[in-house]
């Protein structure tokens, strides 16, 4: 089984989230549980049940992040020497050949994909269509709302 790729920046973001969960959120939740316990009867204690639910979520996320980070292969995209070719980690400027609008995406690992931040998973249809192409190339791919035609305006690695 191959290890899932993650950018160095993505790995650092996940590590920061893990540190916050372990050293800020976890102690806060434990204190909230202790305080709620001090109020007496736990069956009717909404604060206690809410804190236990938060604890369950936080512990689950800590386990998930530790597993992801221990299994992922961290790739420093600034050290890739792909030139204007699109490979994992590339930041790609595209122009929609039908509408003329432009958009920028970074191709990242599945673990860190976030469309709101214009970070697309390497396994996504558009990323698969981009891999191996170069600046100046045109390509098409089938999106949920039909076939799209794009031209690659620029490729960079940061």
Secondary structure, 3 states (H helix, E strand, C coil): CCCCEEEHHHHHHHHHHHHHHHHHHHHHHHHHHHHHHHCCCCCCCHHHHHHHHHHHHHHHHHHHHHHHHHHCEEECHHHCCCCCECCCCCEEEEEECCCCCEEEEEEECCCCCEHHHCEEECCCHHHHHHCCCECCCEEEEEECCEEEEEEEEEEECC
